[in-house]
């Protein structure tokens, strides 16, 4: 393999550095402006694709950029692939076809009352006090409880939240990552075994006992599928919900404008997702040698698709660093990915964000910051971790 350190496209960029999150987009913008296809020596080395056009093309070209060698840089400690996110066709197509019909906008309609109730329950003890930490008290529990409701998992949401947080936070620390992955997998295996061979009573049970081509889903694939649904089904939405509420209370004039015209809610959601993708990168591995913007990418090399760069690409979005719900092409961001691996849970995430934002506008429209929020992230995540707010008490 050609030495990378002597190449002009080599940059210093380490997504395992906890300090990166404090200036994440400044660093991404710098890489994009200087070298949109860049090589980093961190985490055994990877290419960074930061331009919108390149990320879209790589997302669609599975024959050149495979997911079968993992989608996290560096890898997690999981003992199995994330299903179907780490599968290529044709197996990917079959498993996606099994899951996706349950997460369309139409399929989720019966769950709307239950999710509304979850949101109201999260806010109920906060209303008389007139203050809350909107991330800790609302954004953390709501998505976990929503995915548990849909899948049929009946357990303390705090347990799942802890397992998922610790699993993702351990990425890049091999020994700890394996230990935290094993702890999460043990919990998921308990849920799977409780439904194996039993009459189907919930959606998780339907997946456990589903057949593809006349055969049950193999144990390793099934565990990977359940992990994707449970972890990705809430972790990303926690970040998205926190950033959405942050924009509502911090963007001048935004709250009054949306209160006057609720048709703008979806635009607020999309612009927040564009500017603050909860997952700002995903990985691929080069399968076939290819040349991109003058750089030669070789088989076996890792590739980071930097959604956080693509969403702020000035060649795609005018004044990309500004929050503007009137911008053209506001829905064309890559926060949910692109191509065959576009996020299965997109409709659910949008539903939760829409219902939560409307609840806030209906119930505590005067909400405002009551202190400085704090932000953090992992090797591919970003979002608020605490956000104190105040509002007129509601009894």
C-alpha positions in Angstrom: 0.0 0.0 0.0 1.3 3.5 -0.9 2.6 5.5 2.1 0.0 8.1 2.9 2.1 10.4 5.1 3.9 11.9 2.0 0.8 12.6 0.1 -0.6 16.1 -0.2 -4.1 14.9 0.7 -3.1 13.7 4.2 -4.8 15.7 7.0 -4.8 15.5 10.8 -8.3 14.4 11.7 -9.0 11.9 14.6 -12.7 11.3 15.3 -11.7 9.4 18.5 -10.3 12.6 20.0 -12.8 13.8 22.6 -11.7 17.4 22.0 -12.8 17.2 18.3 -16.5 17.7 19.2 -15.8 21.2 20.5 -14.8 22.4 17.0 -16.2 19.6 14.8 -17.6 21.6 12.0 -14.8 24.1 11.9 -12.4 21.1 11.3 -14.7 19.5 8.7 -15.1 22.7 6.8 -11.4 23.2 6.8 -10.8 19.7 5.3 -13.5 20.2 2.8 -12.2 23.6 1.6 -8.5 22.4 1.4 -8.8 18.8 0.4 -12.4 17.4 -0.1 -11.0 13.8 -0.5 -8.5 13.6 2.3 -6.5 10.8 4.0 -6.2 10.6 7.8 -3.8 8.3 9.6 -6.0 8.0 12.6 -7.6 4.7 13.5 -5.3 2.7 11.2 -6.2 5.2 8.4 -9.2 6.2 6.4 -10.3 8.5 3.5 -12.7 11.3 4.2 -15.3 12.2 1.6 -16.7 15.6 2.5 -18.5 16.8 -0.7 -22.2 16.2 -1.2 -21.8 14.7 -4.7 -19.1 12.3 -3.6 -21.0 11.1 -0.5 -24.1 10.4 -2.6 -22.1 8.5 -5.3 -20.3 6.4 -2.7 -23.5 5.6 -0.9 -25.0 4.2 -4.1 -22.0 2.4 -5.5 -21.9 -0.7 -3.3 -19.7 -2.6 -5.7 -16.9 -0.1 -5.1 -17.6 0.9 -1.5 -18.9 -2.0 0.6 -20.5 -2.0 4.0 -19.7 -5.6 4.8 -16.4 -4.7 6.5 -18.2 -2.4 9.0 -19.8 1.0 9.0 -18.1 2.5 12.1 -14.6 4.0 12.1 -13.1 2.7 14.3 -15.2 -0.5 14.7 -17.4 -1.1 17.7 -16.8 -4.2 19.8 -19.9 -6.0 18.5 -19.6 -9.7 17.8 -21.9 -9.5 14.7 -22.6 -7.1 11.9 -25.4 -4.5 12.1 -28.2 -5.9 10.0 -29.1 -4.9 7.3 -26.8 -1.9 7.4 -23.7 -4.0 7.0 -24.9 -6.2 4.2 -24.7 -5.8 0.5 -27.2 -7.1 -2.0 -28.8 -9.5 -2.5 -29.1 -10.4 1.2 -29.4 -6.8 2.2 -32.4 -6.3 0.0 -34.2 -9.3 1.5 -33.8 -8.2 5.1 -34.6 -4.6 4.4 -37.8 -5.7 2.7 -38.7 -7.6 5.9 -38.2 -4.6 8.2 -39.1 -1.4 6.1 -42.9 -2.0 5.7 -43.3 -1.7 9.5 -41.6 1.7 9.6 -43.3 3.6 6.8 -45.4 6.7 7.7 -48.6 4.7 7.1 -47.5 1.7 9.1 -46.7 4.0 12.1 -50.1 5.7 12.2 -51.5 3.2 14.8 -48.6 4.1 17.1 -49.2 7.9 17.1 -51.5 8.0 20.1 -49.1 5.9 22.1 -46.1 8.1 21.2 -48.2 11.2 22.0 -48.8 9.7 25.4 -45.1 9.0 26.0 -44.3 12.6 25.2 -47.0 14.0 27.5 -45.9 11.6 30.3 -42.3 12.8 30.0 -43.4 16.4 30.3 -46.1 16.0 33.0 -43.9 16.0 36.1 -42.0 19.0 34.7 -44.9 21.3 34.0 -45.7 22.5 37.5 -42.1 23.4 38.2 -41.7 25.6 35.2 -38.2 24.3 34.5 -36.5 21.2 33.2 -33.5 19.8 31.5 -35.1 19.2 28.1 -32.5 16.7 27.0 -32.2 14.7 30.2 -36.0 14.8 31.0 -37.4 14.5 27.5 -35.0 13.8 24.7 -33.5 10.8 26.4 -36.5 8.8 27.5 -39.0 9.5 24.6 -37.2 7.8 21.7 -36.3 4.8 23.8 -39.9 4.4 25.0 -41.2 4.8 21.5 -39.1 2.1 20.0 -39.8 -0.2 22.9 -43.6 0.4 22.4 -43.3 -0.4 18.7 -41.1 -3.5 19.1 -43.0 -4.8 22.2 -40.1 -4.6 24.7 -41.3 -4.2 28.2 -38.4 -3.2 30.4 -37.0 -0.1 32.2 -36.0 2.3 29.5 -33.1 3.4 31.6 -31.5 0.0 31.3 -31.6 0.1 27.5 -30.5 3.7 27.4 -27.5 2.9 29.6 -26.5 -0.2 27.6 -26.7 1.7 24.3 -24.8 4.8 25.6 -22.0 2.7 27.1 -21.8 0.5 24.0 -21.4 3.5 21.6 -19.1 5.4 24.0 -16.7 2.5 24.1 -16.0 2.7 20.4 -12.3 3.1 19.8 -11.3 1.3 23.1 -11.1 -2.3 22.0 -11.2 -4.1 25.3 -13.9 -1.9 26.8 -15.8 -2.0 23.5 -16.0 -5.8 23.5 -17.2 -5.8 27.1 -19.9 -3.2 26.6 -21.0 -4.9 23.3 -21.3 -8.3 25.2 -23.4 -6.7 27.9 -25.8 -5.1 25.3 -25.9 -8.4 23.3 -26.8 -10.4 26.4 -29.8 -8.2 27.0 -30.9 -8.4 23.3 -30.5 -12.2 23.4 -32.8 -12.4 26.4 -35.5 -10.6 24.5 -35.0 -12.8 21.4 -35.0 -16.1 23.4 -38.3 -15.1 25.1 -40.0 -15.0 21.7 -38.3 -17.8 19.8 -40.8 -20.4 18.8 -43.6 -18.6 20.7 -46.9 -17.3 19.2 -46.2 -13.8 17.7 -47.5 -11.1 20.1 -45.4 -8.1 19.0 -43.2 -6.8 16.2 -40.0 -8.1 17.7 -41.6 -11.6 18.0 -42.5 -11.3 14.3 -38.9 -10.7 13.3 -37.6 -13.5 15.6 -39.9 -16.0 14.0 -39.8 -14.6 10.4 -38.6 -16.7 7.5 -36.6 -15.6 4.5 -36.5 -18.1 1.6 -38.2 -20.6 3.8 -35.7 -20.4 6.6 -35.5 -18.6 10.0 -33.1 -15.7 10.1 -29.7 -17.1 11.4 -29.0 -16.2 15.0 -26.1 -13.9 14.2 -28.1 -12.0 11.6 -31.1 -11.8 13.9 -29.0 -10.4 16.8 -27.5 -7.8 14.5 -31.0 -6.8 13.2 -32.4 -6.4 16.7 -29.4 -4.4 17.8 -29.9 -2.0 14.9 -33.6 -1.5 15.7 -33.0 -1.0 19.5 -29.8 1.2 19.4 -30.2 3.1 16.2 -33.9 3.3 16.8 -33.4 5.7 19.7 -29.8 7.0 20.0 -29.9 9.1 16.9 -33.3 10.5 17.7 -32.1 11.6 21.2 -29.5 13.8 19.5 -32.0 15.0 16.8 -34.7 15.9 19.4 -32.2 17.7 21.6 -30.9 19.8 18.7 -34.4 20.6 17.4 -35.5 22.0 20.8 -32.2 23.9 21.1 -32.9 25.6 17.7 -36.4 26.4 18.8 -35.3 28.3 21.9 -32.1 29.8 20.5 -32.8 30.9 16.9 -34.1 34.5 16.9 -37.7 34.8 15.8 -38.1 31.2 15.0 -40.5 30.2 17.8 -42.9 33.1 17.0 -42.8 32.3 13.3 -43.7 28.6 13.8 -46.3 29.4 16.4 -48.0 31.6 13.8 -47.7 29.0 11.0 -47.5 25.3 12.0 -47.0 24.3 8.4 -43.3 25.3 9.0 -42.7 22.6 11.6 -41.4 20.1 9.0 -39.0 22.8 7.6 -37.7 23.5 11.0 -37.0 19.7 11.5 -35.3 19.4 8.1 -33.1 22.4 8.6 -32.1 21.3 12.0 -31.2 17.8 10.7 -29.2 19.3 7.8 -27.2 21.6 10.0 -26.8 19.2 13.0 -26.9 15.6 11.7 -27.1 13.4 14.8 -24.8 10.9 13.0 -22.2 13.0 11.1 -20.4 10.1 9.5 -20.6 6.5 8.5 -17.9 4.1 7.1 -17.3 2.1 4.0 -14.5 -0.1 2.7 -13.0 0.1 -0.7 -13.7 -3.1 -2.6 -12.4 -2.1 -6.1 -9.6 0.5 -6.8 -11.1 3.8 -7.8 -9.9 7.4 -8.4 -11.8 10.3 -6.9 -10.8 13.9 -7.4 -7.3 12.8 -8.3 -6.8 10.5 -5.3 -6.4 6.8 -5.7 -8.5 4.7 -3.2 -7.2 1.2 -2.9 -9.0 -2.1 -1.9 -9.2 -2.6 1.8 -8.9 1.1 2.7 -11.6 2.6 4.9 -13.7 5.5 3.7 -15.6 7.9 6.0 -18.7 9.4 4.4 -18.9 12.7 6.2 -22.6 13.7 6.2 -21.7 16.7 8.4 -19.6 18.0 5.5 -21.9 17.1 2.7 -24.8 18.9 4.5 -22.7 22.0 4.6 -21.3 21.8 1.1 -21.4 25.3 -0.4 -21.7 23.7 -3.9 -25.0 22.2 -2.8 -26.4 24.6 -0.2 -26.1 28.4 -0.3 -24.7 29.9 2.9 -24.6 26.4 4.3 -23.6 27.4 7.9 -26.7 29.5 8.3 -30.0 28.2 9.8 -32.6 29.1 7.1 -35.9 27.3 6.9 -36.7 29.0 3.6 -33.7 27.6 1.8 -34.3 25.8 -1.5 -33.9 22.0 -1.4 -34.2 21.9 2.4 -35.1 18.2 2.3 -32.1 17.2 0.3 -29.7 16.8 3.2 -28.0 13.5 3.8 -28.7 13.1 7.5 -30.7 9.9 6.8 -28.1 8.7 4.3 -28.6 8.0 0.6 -29.3 5.1 -1.6 -30.1 1.6 -0.6 -28.8 2.2 3.0 -31.0 5.2 3.7 -32.2 5.0 7.3 -35.0 2.6 7.9 -36.3 4.5 10.8 -36.5 7.9 9.1 -40.3 8.1 9.2 -40.3 7.2 12.9 -37.7 9.8 13.7 -39.6 12.5 11.9 -42.8 11.5 13.6 -41.2 11.7 17.1 -39.6 15.1 16.3 -42.9 16.5 14.9 -45.0 15.3 17.8 -42.5 16.6 20.4 -42.1 20.0 18.7 -45.9 20.5 18.4 -46.4 19.4 22.1 -43.9 22.1 23.2 -45.6 24.8 21.0 -49.0 23.8 22.3 -48.1 23.4 26.0 -45.1 25.6 26.9 -44.8 28.1 24.0 -42.8 30.5 26.2 -40.0 28.0 26.8 -36.5 29.6 26.9 -32.9 28.7 27.8 -32.2 28.8 31.6 -28.4 28.4 31.3 -25.8 27.2 28.9 -26.4 23.9 27.1 -23.6 21.4 26.9 -22.8 19.3 23.8 -20.9 16.0 23.3 -20.6 13.1 20.9 -18.8 10.0 19.9 -16.8 8.9 17.0 -19.8 9.5 14.7 -22.4 11.3 16.8 -23.2 14.8 17.9 -25.8 16.3 20.1 -26.7 18.2 23.3 -26.2 16.4 26.6 -27.8 18.9 28.9 -30.1 21.9 28.2 -31.7 23.7 31.1 -34.9 25.6 30.2 -37.7 27.5 32.0 -41.3 28.3 31.1 -44.5 29.4 32.8 -45.6 26.7 35.1 -48.6 24.6 34.0 -50.9 23.0 36.5 
